[in-house]
Amino acid sequence: MHGYVYILRSLKNNRFYIGSTINVDKRIQKHNTGFVQSTRNSHPYKIELIQEYRTIKEARQIEYKIKKLKRRDYIEKMILEKYIKLGR
């Protein structure tokens, strides 16, 4: 089963949220309806980038690496280039 990494931008405070899932539409809907505790106070969100991976495990590894960077400029570069450039 394929996995996806997504980057959202809060329309409320302009902050990014990075996540991974197997069902992008369902997951983003949960973010935008306040169902996800970590993003509840910052919705609505705009989808900035979605990238597919072979497995959810691989997608989660990439999500973790992006979150570990804690660099807004790297996230903005990924969005601008429409591609997540990180190793496994």
Buried (B, 14 or more C-beta within 10 A) or exposed (E): EEBBBBBBBBEEEEEBBBBBBEEBEEBBEBBBEEEBEEBEEBBBBEBBBBBEBEEBEBBBBBBEBBEEEEEEEBBBEBBEEEEBEBEE
